[in-house]
């Protein structure tokens, strides 16, 4: 079985998660989820990012949303090649 290198990204449990819709701190965590994200190759090797994230129940906007993950800005990715 061929194994690929992976990075692990987990939320910091010391802080309350922030709602990405209204920007307020959430007081209640609805669920913990995990996802594997494919990153760019590092030469011939495939790289994966294993991401744990929290879904929160936001009382301010009355929604269940994924917390704001600032380090995963998917619109702009800067890379040094």
FENVENSUL-V52131 format. One record per residue. N is the residue number from 1. OMEGA is omega in degrees with one decimal (NA if undefined). Layout:
n: {N:N}
omega: {OMEGA:OMEGA}
This chain:
n: {1:2:3:4:5:6:7:8:9:10:11:12:13:14:15:16:17:18:19:20:21:22:23:24:25:26:27:28:29:30:31:32:33:34:35:36:37:38:39:40:41:42:43:44:45:46:47:48:49:50:51:52:53:54:55:56:57:58:59:60:61:62:63:64:65:66:67:68:69:70:71:72:73:74:75:76:77:78:79:80:81}
omega: {-178.8:180.0:179.4:176.4:179.8:175.0:179.6:177.9:-179.0:178.2:178.2:-174.8:179.7:-174.7:174.1:177.0:-178.2:178.1:179.8:179.7:-175.0:177.0:-179.1:176.8:179.7:-179.9:-174.9:175.8:-177.3:-176.0:172.5:178.5:177.4:178.7:175.5:-179.9:178.6:177.7:178.8:177.5:172.3:-168.6:-178.1:-172.4:175.2:-179.9:179.2:173.0:177.1:-172.3:170.3:179.6:-176.4:168.5:-175.2:173.8:-177.6:179.8:-178.5:-179.4:174.5:179.9:169.1:-174.4:172.8:179.8:179.2:179.0:-174.9:-178.0:175.5:176.0:-172.6:-177.9:-179.1:176.8:178.6:-179.9:173.8:-177.4:NA}
